[in-house]
Every structure is written in structure tokens, then in C-alpha cells.
Amino acid sequence: MPLRQERYYEEEGPGIMSATQATADVFCAKFRSLPRKQQGAVVERLLQDRRFREDLMDSVILARREQEPARPLKEYLRDRRRKRR
């Protein structure tokens, strides 16, 4: 399940939830209803999946850096080459 480039919470129209969002909401509600110990077991199981773990870490990094000012790719590459020297 790729988290990196897809938005799972797109609405079909005004006030209409997509099937994907509805399914995600059901799973989240069920997860929240579990006792804390069982929630921890679910999270541990999810984190055992390397691809899921990498996608989750990428999502966290993107969320944390979302408010940073954008900069042109050419500028970034130029600065990166300078740092290597």
C-alpha cells in the first residue's frame, strides 16, 4: 500500500466519502476501540513490514517539513555539489 504519492482521503463530491476513505475510517474506528495493549500489538505488526515502515517514515518527514519554504531544484543541486567538494 503506497503512502508516498497517493492521497487516500479524496472526496467523490460535496459531502460524499470515497469507498477508500470509508474503509479507512472503519479500520481507524475499530483500531481506536481496541484496548491499548492490542493497539500496540497492531502497530508492532505493521512496523515489521519494511515497506510500510519506510512509507510511514517518509510520510512523517514530509509532514514535518511541509511548512519549510520551497526552493528550486537547480539551487538545491548546486548547493549539494558545493558541499561535496
N, C-alpha and C positions, 0 to 999 in steps of 0.2 A: 504494500500500500504506500505509494509515494506521497510524501507530505510536502516535498520541496517545491513543486511547481503547480500544484493544483489547489484551487480554493474549494473546500468541501461545503461551504455554507452559502452558496449562491442561492438566491430565491428564484422560483419559477416566475413569479409576478408579484404584484402588490399583495402582501399578506399570505402568499401561498408558499409553503415549505417544499423543497425538493425531497424526493424519496431518500436521497443520500443523507440530507440533513435530518430528516425524521428518524432514520435508522440510527444515526449518531446520537441524537437526543435520547432515544430509548436506551441505548447502551450506557450513556453517561448517567442517566437517571438510575438505572439498575446498579451501576458501579457505586454511585453515591449512597445507595440504600444498603450496601454491604457493610458489615462491621469493619472497623479499622484494620484489624488483623488480616481479613480477607482482601481488603483493598490493597494492602501491602503485598500480599501474595500475587495478586493480579499484576501489579506494577513490576514486581521482580520477574515474573514470567515474560512480560512484554520486553523488559530490558535485556533478556537473554538473547533476543533476536538482534543480531549485529546490524542489519539494515534498518530496522525500526529505531534502534538506539542512535545510529548515525543521523537518520532523518530528524529525530527528536532534537538532537544536539544542534543540527543546522537550523531548525525552527527557532530554538531558544536564542541562538546567536543573532539571527535575523531580527527577532522581536526586540532584543536588547539594543541593536544598532539602528533600528528603524528611524529614530529621531536625529541621527547624525546627518550633517549636511552631505549632500551628494557631491561627487567630484568627477570630472571627466575621466574616462578610462585612459586616454592618452597621458594625462597628467600623472595618474597612478603608476602606469607602466614606466614613465620617465623617472619618477622618484624611486621606484623599485630597482631600476637598473643602476641608478646612482648609489644606492645603498650597498649593492653587491661589490662595487669597486673598492 
